[in-house]
Amino acid sequence: MNAIQTPAALLAGYRQQIDALDERLFTLLSERMAIVKKVGRVKASSGQAIADPVREAQVRERLKERTQGLLAPWHVEELAAIIIRISRDIQEESAQHHD
């Protein structure tokens, strides 16, 4: 017999799923930023600029092309811009402290 769940129980289940996804997202973002930090060191040691508009445009386009579902292109653009900005910040910090 299927028990009918209350709205509160449904919400609790959905929120639990969202929390699990958030943890995965932030784990992946942390892994990405660890690599970004290494990129900043390489750029600093080779005299390259932190900002790379061509690469950043490629990242945004790649993400827009591969995103399916409920995210509109402007959502993807906004998320990509935030990730790129944070990546630049981490690269700049890494570049300032490279050996």
C-alpha positions as a printed NumPy array, in Angstrom:
array([[  0.   ,   0.   ,   0.   ],
       [  1.324,   3.449,  -0.963],
       [  1.166,   5.908,   1.875],
       [  0.372,   9.464,   0.866],
       [  3.091,  11.793,   2.063],
       [  2.28 ,  15.109,   3.615],
       [  3.622,  18.271,   2.003],
       [  5.991,  18.644,   4.971],
       [  7.367,  15.131,   4.415],
       [  7.742,  15.749,   0.682],
       [  9.573,  19.022,   1.314],
       [ 11.854,  17.37 ,   3.858],
       [ 12.765,  14.677,   1.338],
       [ 13.404,  17.173,  -1.449],
       [ 15.482,  19.375,   0.844],
       [ 17.556,  16.384,   1.853],
       [ 18.233,  15.677,  -1.822],
       [ 19.144,  19.335,  -2.412],
       [ 21.501,  19.312,   0.576],
       [ 23.266,  16.227,  -0.79 ],
       [ 23.621,  17.848,  -4.221],
       [ 24.908,  21.074,  -2.658],
       [ 27.612,  19.106,  -0.873],
       [ 28.646,  17.442,  -4.12 ],
       [ 28.674,  20.791,  -5.945],
       [ 30.858,  22.417,  -3.319],
       [ 33.209,  19.441,  -3.218],
       [ 33.637,  19.747,  -6.982],
       [ 34.09 ,  23.519,  -6.762],
       [ 36.76 ,  23.041,  -4.098],
       [ 38.555,  20.557,  -6.354],
       [ 38.31 ,  23.041,  -9.232],
       [ 39.733,  25.849,  -7.116],
       [ 42.675,  23.692,  -6.021],
       [ 43.575,  23.326,  -9.697],
       [ 42.915,  27.03 , -10.302],
       [ 45.457,  27.809,  -7.573],
       [ 48.059,  25.768,  -9.484],
       [ 47.149,  27.615, -12.686],
       [ 47.782,  30.913, -10.89 ],
       [ 51.24 ,  29.754,  -9.839],
       [ 52.116,  28.701, -13.388],
       [ 50.873,  32.007, -14.776],
       [ 52.875,  33.954, -12.178],
       [ 56.073,  32.013, -12.775],
       [ 55.782,  32.428, -16.553],
       [ 54.758,  36.093, -16.502],
       [ 51.255,  35.516, -17.855],
       [ 48.291,  37.672, -16.96 ],
       [ 45.735,  36.194, -14.587],
       [ 42.771,  37.307, -16.687],
       [ 42.408,  35.397, -19.942],
       [ 39.307,  36.722, -21.728],
       [ 39.591,  34.207, -24.579],
       [ 39.716,  31.232, -22.196],
       [ 36.928,  32.689, -20.071],
       [ 34.69 ,  33.071, -23.144],
       [ 35.466,  29.475, -24.115],
       [ 34.467,  28.265, -20.646],
       [ 31.197,  30.205, -20.754],
       [ 30.331,  28.927, -24.224],
       [ 31.215,  25.322, -23.383],
       [ 29.014,  25.438, -20.296],
       [ 26.109,  26.998, -22.2  ],
       [ 26.355,  24.362, -24.94 ],
       [ 26.391,  21.444, -22.511],
       [ 23.752,  22.629, -20.083],
       [ 20.354,  21.072, -20.461],
       [ 17.194,  21.322, -18.477],
       [ 15.907,  24.184, -16.418],
       [ 18.919,  26.489, -16.613],
       [ 18.444,  29.247, -19.172],
       [ 21.526,  30.517, -21.021],
       [ 21.574,  33.642, -18.851],
       [ 21.571,  31.451, -15.713],
       [ 24.602,  29.606, -17.03 ],
       [ 26.293,  32.89 , -17.936],
       [ 25.703,  34.242, -14.437],
       [ 26.984,  31.095, -12.71 ],
       [ 30.013,  30.945, -15.003],
       [ 30.802,  34.609, -14.32 ],
       [ 30.782,  33.974, -10.561],
       [ 33.004,  30.908, -10.873],
       [ 35.414,  32.761, -13.174],
       [ 35.571,  35.768, -10.829],
       [ 36.342,  33.557,  -7.828],
       [ 38.892,  31.653,  -9.909],
       [ 40.644,  34.917, -10.796],
       [ 40.694,  35.926,  -7.129],
       [ 42.293,  32.616,  -6.155],
       [ 44.795,  32.822,  -9.006],
       [ 45.775,  36.36 ,  -8.023],
       [ 46.264,  35.315,  -4.414],
       [ 48.259,  32.29 ,  -5.539],
       [ 50.369,  34.432,  -7.871],
       [ 51.238,  36.811,  -5.034],
       [ 52.472,  33.947,  -2.877],
       [ 54.277,  31.818,  -5.455],
       [ 57.866,  30.77 ,  -4.872]])
